[in-house]
């Protein structure tokens, strides 16, 4: 397997990352976020160099398709990943969020609950679960999911807004006002 090493602009390599830095292909590779230190810098550098993300990992390609609004393409990719790795937490979470985008709320709830069961420390999954519940007119359940997201990451501002909308839908305007 041929690998391409991508280094940060200052030439540093993260000795603690899988395969010593980002590899173009590798089983189980998880795309780092921009907040993940050297790995995030490496990913940002890869973006600046126009590295094809689809050559990095299927989950990265699927996420890129989803963020670009190519939801059918992303859905096919997530289903393919989950067929091979049914417990792939990141694929489950992103697929659940995609199902929200496609207004398939009961299925989104099922997928996001599975993802949360596998890793209960995902604010993004709890936020997605809350959004699915809210769309199903289950505002009380939505608020519980949003509260869990905030327990994990109190600085997740989008969750506060979502929780405020859910409180407003329940008629609790004081609680809603505290979220905005």
Secondary structure, 3 states (H helix, E strand, C coil): CCCCCECCCCCCCCCCCHHHCECCCCCCCCCCCCCCHHHHHHHHHHHHCCCCHHHCCHHHHHHHHHHCCCHHHHHHHHHHHHHHCCCCHHHHHHHHHHHHHCCCHHHHHHHHHHHHHHCCCCHHHHHHHHHHHHHCCCHHHHHHHHHHHHHHCCCCHHHHHHHHHHHHHCCCHHHHHHHC
